[in-house]
């Protein structure tokens, strides 16, 4: 599971996905990847905006392209 939409940059998201792909290539240990959008309600980070629907689609698309060696990408 990767939480996104807080303070990370798009470049950091891509770096994270590339690191996961490399780890999966070496170990084969992941059965699924779940992108989890940050929700700002009810926590101390309520001043941050939540990810948009476009952000959600971008993360899902990047995940499906970059993590072609992980069998399940959850939407």
C-alpha positions in Angstrom: 0.0 0.0 0.0 1.3 3.5 -0.9 -0.4 6.5 0.7 -0.2 9.5 -1.6 -1.4 13.0 -1.7 0.2 14.5 1.4 3.5 16.3 1.0 5.3 14.1 -1.6 6.1 15.3 -5.1 5.1 13.5 -8.3 8.8 12.7 -8.8 8.9 11.0 -5.3 5.8 9.0 -6.2 7.5 7.7 -9.4 10.7 7.0 -7.4 8.7 5.0 -4.9 7.0 2.9 -7.7 10.4 2.3 -9.4 11.8 1.1 -6.1 8.9 -1.3 -5.6 9.4 -2.6 -9.2 13.1 -3.3 -8.5 12.3 -5.0 -5.2 9.6 -7.1 -6.9 12.1 -8.1 -9.6 14.6 -9.3 -6.9 12.2 -11.0 -4.5 8.8 -11.7 -6.2 7.2 -11.1 -2.8 4.4 -8.7 -3.6 1.0 -10.1 -4.6 -0.7 -6.8 -4.9 -0.2 -3.0 -4.9 -2.8 -0.7 -3.4 -2.6 3.1 -4.0 -4.3 4.8 -1.0 -5.4 8.4 -1.4 -4.9 10.7 1.6 -8.1 12.1 3.1 -7.7 15.2 5.2 -10.8 14.9 7.4 -10.3 14.1 11.1 -6.6 14.4 11.4 -3.9 16.9 12.1 -3.1 17.4 8.4 -6.6 18.8 7.7 -5.0 21.9 6.2 -3.7 19.9 3.2 -6.0 19.4 0.2 -7.1 15.9 -0.6 -5.9 14.4 -3.9 -8.2 15.1 -6.9 -9.9 12.5 -9.1 -7.2 13.4 -11.7 -4.5 12.6 -9.1 -6.1 9.3 -8.4 -6.2 8.4 -12.1 -2.6 9.4 -12.6 -1.4 7.3 -9.7 -3.4 4.3 -10.9 -2.1 4.7 -14.5 1.5 5.1 -13.4 1.1 2.0 -11.1 -0.2 -0.1 -13.9 2.6 0.9 -16.3 5.5 0.8 -13.9 4.5 -2.2 -11.8 3.9 -4.7 -14.6 5.7 -7.3 -12.5 3.1 -7.1 -9.6 0.1 -9.4 -10.4 -2.6 -7.2 -8.9 -3.1 -3.4 -8.9 -6.1 -2.5 -6.8 -8.2 0.5 -7.8 
